[in-house]
Amino acid sequence: MKPWERVRAFCYRVGVEFRICDRPPRPCPFSTHLGIGWRSRTLYVSATHLRDPLTIGQAIHEIGHIVATREPPESADELDFTGWESAAASICGVRRWWYSLAMTEYGTDELDEFGDLDTTAQRAFIRRALTRGRAIGNVSPSGRPVSLR
């Protein structure tokens, strides 16, 4: 199964509609190739970027906005679902792309960007994010992503 097919199947499992379009109706601020309908639980993906590893990694983050928090994107604390993203990327088999591409400019709890941290600090950040996700309830005790909506 190709990466986008795995992400699409994951969307189905967590109750997110995966829609391929020419141009997302409401582009995301950091990825104009993606868009979300938070209320409708829809992920919009530009057809021209389906095979782009960066877009695939960023899609995991946008799916997190839809199901890993009860807060709408404009008021969500993104650190509340970073652990969920890590777990979801692993389940989809796209963790490498999420981790090395989509996370590079992600702000951390240490006020650094993820890509500026060394490998040890990156791993520690992900461990803290998974612990936080378990406390919030969007990561199961076994480390699997849990939908909150």
FENVEN-V212801 format. One record per residue. N is the residue number from 1. SS is DSSP state (H for helix, E for strand, L for the rest). PSI is psi in whole degrees, 0 to 359 (* if undefined). Layout:
N&SS&PSI + N&SS&PSI
//
This chain:
1&L&135 + 2&L&157 + 3&H&313 + 4&H&328 + 5&H&322 + 6&H&319 + 7&H&318 + 8&H&316 + 9&H&322 + 10&H&317 + 11&H&313 + 12&H&316 + 13&H&327 + 14&H&8 + 15&L&31 + 16&L&130 + 17&E&130 + 18&E&113 + 19&E&123 + 20&E&134 + 21&E&168 + 22&L&316 + 23&L&126 + 24&L&138 + 25&L&326 + 26&L&85 + 27&E&147 + 28&E&150 + 29&L&324 + 30&L&359 + 31&E&98 + 32&E&355 + 33&E&353 + 34&E&155 + 35&E&156 + 36&E&148 + 37&E&98 + 38&L&312 + 39&L&322 + 40&L&356 + 41&L&53 + 42&E&136 + 43&E&123 + 44&E&131 + 45&E&129 + 46&E&128 + 47&H&328 + 48&H&351 + 49&H&17 + 50&L&329 + 51&L&3 + 52&L&116 + 53&H&323 + 54&H&315 + 55&H&322 + 56&H&315 + 57&H&319 + 58&H&330 + 59&H&323 + 60&H&316 + 61&H&315 + 62&H&323 + 63&H&322 + 64&H&320 + 65&H&328 + 66&H&318 + 67&H&346 + 68&L&0 + 69&L&153 + 70&L&353 + 71&L&141 + 72&L&157 + 73&H&321 + 74&H&343 + 75&H&5 + 76&L&146 + 77&L&108 + 78&H&334 + 79&H&342 + 80&H&340 + 81&H&18 + 82&H&320 + 83&H&320 + 84&H&316 + 85&H&315 + 86&H&314 + 87&H&318 + 88&H&317 + 89&H&323 + 90&H&314 + 91&H&321 + 92&H&352 + 93&L&26 + 94&L&22 + 95&H&322 + 96&H&315 + 97&H&319 + 98&H&311 + 99&H&312 + 100&H&340 + 101&H&302 + 102&H&333 + 103&L&352 + 104&L&322 + 105&L&16 + 106&L&130 + 107&E&143 + 108&L&175 + 109&L&350 + 110&L&10 + 111&L&17 + 112&L&161 + 113&E&142 + 114&H&316 + 115&H&341 + 116&H&347 + 117&L&151 + 118&L&170 + 119&H&319 + 120&H&315 + 121&H&324 + 122&H&314 + 123&H&320 + 124&H&319 + 125&H&315 + 126&H&320 + 127&H&316 + 128&H&321 + 129&H&320 + 130&H&320 + 131&H&316 + 132&H&317 + 133&H&320 + 134&H&320 + 135&H&322 + 136&H&327 + 137&L&5 + 138&L&1 + 139&E&128 + 140&L&164 + 141&L&333 + 142&L&1 + 143&L&17 + 144&L&148 + 145&E&140 + 146&L&132 + 147&L&132 + 148&L&352 + 149&L&*
//
